[in-house]
Amino acid sequence: MAEKKVTFEDAMKRLDKITEELSREGVSLEEALALYEEGVKLVRECNKKLEDTERKIKILQISSNGELTEADFETTQQDL
């Protein structure tokens, strides 16, 4: 069975819930470990989505001779 794709926003909401649950008193070690593992998986998914999005973003720049050019987001961020 195919795994359901989680949106970035839904993953972030779930991470907030996991944080709340881990902060709660009386969480068993087994439950805490399961929540932690779920959180790590969600963080990895969110990071992958962010990296994929960064690769897609293009930054428009004006070159020294006045022409409009396109640069990768990552290159532009390193130059800042």
Buried (B, 14 or more C-beta within 10 A) or exposed (E): EEEEEBEBEEBBEBBEEBEEBEEEEEEEEEEBEEBEEBBEEBBEBBEEBEEEEEEEEEBEEEEEEEEEEEBBBEEBEEEE
